[in-house]
Amino acid sequence: MPGFDFVIVGAGTAGCVLAARLSQDVNTQVLLIEAGGSKMLPAQASPPAWPTLLQTPANWGDVTVEQSATGTSVRLPRGRGLGGSSAINGMVFARGHRLGYDRWPGQG
Ligand SMILES: Cc1cc2nc3c(=O)[nH]c(=O)nc-3n(C[C@H](O)[C@H](O)[C@H](O)COP(=O)(O)OP(=O)(O)OC[C@H]3O[C@@H](n4cnc5c(N)ncnc54)[C@H](O)[C@@H]3O)c2cc1C
């Protein structure tokens, strides 16, 4: 049974980046554990198709508690499988403007 220097739970966006960076050191043994599978569905290759993935095993299928404003629960999508939520997302990229972050230090 080999030993590992790092165990990462969840091969989603953050987990895959962490595993890739840590394993750049050939002397470091990294174990990446993922609850979902590694097989991609055809819709996962098409960003506009992401809503269709919410009914598949690539999504955990969570819903919120009942919301007091509406009296209903709503879907809470989260990716399940290699890539995590980045494997079911719309691949929308919006670069932040620095003014959007300038207040953060003053807010602690
Ligand atoms: C439907 C949807 C659309 C989105 N659209 C966009 C977009 O267009 N642009 C954008 O920038 N962002 C988008 N996002 C947000 C972005 O995808 C997420 O913020 C990001 O992927 C979260 O990364 P993460 O590493 O925190 O979690 P995730 O990528 O969700 O990774 C968590 C991983 O952990 C696994 N896991 C959980 N529990 C366990 C366990 N007990 N054992 C093993 N594995 C476990 C999960 O299966 C999953 O693979 C979207 C998100 C969703 C859900």
The ligand as an SDF file (V2000), in Angstrom:
LIG
                    3D

 53 58  0  0  0  0  0  0  0  0999 V2000
  -24.7990   24.9940  -13.1070 C   0  0  0  0  0  0  0  0  0  0  0  0
  -23.5860   25.8580  -12.8270 C   0  0  0  0  0  0  0  0  0  0  0  0
  -23.2190   26.8320  -13.7460 C   0  0  0  0  0  0  0  0  0  0  0  0
  -22.1060   27.6450  -13.4940 C   0  0  0  0  0  0  0  0  0  0  0  0
  -21.6930   28.5330  -14.4540 N   0  0  0  0  0  0  0  0  0  0  0  0
  -20.5170   29.1780  -14.2880 C   0  0  0  0  0  0  0  0  0  0  0  0
  -19.9620   29.9700  -15.3340 C   0  0  0  0  0  0  0  0  0  0  0  0
  -20.5230   30.0610  -16.4220 O   0  0  0  0  0  0  0  0  0  0  0  0
  -18.7970   30.6270  -15.1040 N   0  0  0  0  0  0  0  0  0  0  0  0
  -18.1410   30.4970  -13.9090 C   0  0  0  0  0  0  0  0  0  0  0  0
  -17.0680   31.0980  -13.7710 O   0  0  0  0  0  0  0  0  0  0  0  0
  -18.6200   29.7350  -12.9120 N   0  0  0  0  0  0  0  0  0  0  0  0
  -19.7770   29.0640  -13.0800 C   0  0  0  0  0  0  0  0  0  0  0  0
  -20.2490   28.2570  -12.0920 N   0  0  0  0  0  0  0  0  0  0  0  0
  -19.5190   28.2100  -10.8220 C   0  0  0  0  0  0  0  0  0  0  0  0
  -18.2490   27.3390  -10.8800 C   0  0  0  0  0  0  0  0  0  0  0  0
  -18.4490   26.2110  -11.7280 O   0  0  0  0  0  0  0  0  0  0  0  0
  -17.9650   26.8850   -9.4430 C   0  0  0  0  0  0  0  0  0  0  0  0
  -17.8360   28.0210   -8.6100 O   0  0  0  0  0  0  0  0  0  0  0  0
  -16.6680   26.0810   -9.3240 C   0  0  0  0  0  0  0  0  0  0  0  0
  -16.6330   25.0410  -10.2790 O   0  0  0  0  0  0  0  0  0  0  0  0
  -16.5910   25.5140   -7.8980 C   0  0  0  0  0  0  0  0  0  0  0  0
  -15.3590   24.8390   -7.7700 O   0  0  0  0  0  0  0  0  0  0  0  0
  -15.0610   23.9990   -6.4670 P   0  0  0  0  0  0  0  0  0  0  0  0
  -13.7210   23.3540   -6.6460 O   0  0  0  0  0  0  0  0  0  0  0  0
  -15.2640   24.8480   -5.2630 O   0  0  0  0  0  0  0  0  0  0  0  0
  -16.2110   22.8920   -6.3800 O   0  0  0  0  0  0  0  0  0  0  0  0
  -16.6360   21.8100   -7.4650 P   0  0  0  0  0  0  0  0  0  0  0  0
  -16.0620   22.0890   -8.8070 O   0  0  0  0  0  0  0  0  0  0  0  0
  -18.1240   21.6960   -7.3650 O   0  0  0  0  0  0  0  0  0  0  0  0
  -15.9390   20.4890   -6.9470 O   0  0  0  0  0  0  0  0  0  0  0  0
  -16.3490   19.7580   -5.8200 C   0  0  0  0  0  0  0  0  0  0  0  0
  -16.0800   18.2780   -6.1360 C   0  0  0  0  0  0  0  0  0  0  0  0
  -16.0850   17.5360   -4.9170 O   0  0  0  0  0  0  0  0  0  0  0  0
  -16.7630   16.3170   -5.1490 C   0  0  0  0  0  0  0  0  0  0  0  0
  -17.2060   15.8360   -3.8530 N   0  0  0  0  0  0  0  0  0  0  0  0
  -18.1180   16.4040   -3.0240 C   0  0  0  0  0  0  0  0  0  0  0  0
  -18.2480   15.6780   -1.9100 N   0  0  0  0  0  0  0  0  0  0  0  0
  -17.3710   14.6310   -2.0210 C   0  0  0  0  0  0  0  0  0  0  0  0
  -17.0290   13.5500   -1.1770 C   0  0  0  0  0  0  0  0  0  0  0  0
  -17.5940   13.3740    0.0330 N   0  0  0  0  0  0  0  0  0  0  0  0
  -16.0840   12.6560   -1.6120 N   0  0  0  0  0  0  0  0  0  0  0  0
  -15.4940   12.8400   -2.8230 C   0  0  0  0  0  0  0  0  0  0  0  0
  -15.7810   13.8520   -3.6760 N   0  0  0  0  0  0  0  0  0  0  0  0
  -16.7060   14.7340   -3.2610 C   0  0  0  0  0  0  0  0  0  0  0  0
  -17.8810   16.6820   -6.0960 C   0  0  0  0  0  0  0  0  0  0  0  0
  -18.4320   15.5640   -6.7470 O   0  0  0  0  0  0  0  0  0  0  0  0
  -17.1700   17.6430   -7.0280 C   0  0  0  0  0  0  0  0  0  0  0  0
  -16.5650   16.9940   -8.1160 O   0  0  0  0  0  0  0  0  0  0  0  0
  -21.3660   27.4700  -12.2920 C   0  0  0  0  0  0  0  0  0  0  0  0
  -21.7540   26.4880  -11.3710 C   0  0  0  0  0  0  0  0  0  0  0  0
  -22.8370   25.6760  -11.6320 C   0  0  0  0  0  0  0  0  0  0  0  0
  -23.2110   24.5930  -10.6540 C   0  0  0  0  0  0  0  0  0  0  0  0
  1  2  1  0
  2  3  1  0
  2 52  2  0
  3  4  2  0
  4  5  1  0
  4 50  1  0
  5  6  2  0
  6  7  1  0
  6 13  1  0
  7  8  2  0
  7  9  1  0
  9 10  1  0
 10 11  2  0
 10 12  1  0
 12 13  2  0
 13 14  1  0
 14 15  1  0
 14 50  1  0
 15 16  1  0
 16 17  1  0
 16 18  1  0
 18 19  1  0
 18 20  1  0
 20 21  1  0
 20 22  1  0
 22 23  1  0
 23 24  1  0
 24 25  2  0
 24 26  1  0
 24 27  1  0
 27 28  1  0
 28 29  2  0
 28 30  1  0
 28 31  1  0
 31 32  1  0
 32 33  1  0
 33 34  1  0
 33 48  1  0
 34 35  1  0
 35 36  1  0
 35 46  1  0
 36 37  1  0
 36 45  1  0
 37 38  2  0
 38 39  1  0
 39 40  1  0
 39 45  2  0
 40 41  1  0
 40 42  2  0
 42 43  1  0
 43 44  2  0
 44 45  1  0
 46 47  1  0
 46 48  1  0
 48 49  1  0
 50 51  2  0
 51 52  1  0
 52 53  1  0
M  END
$$$$
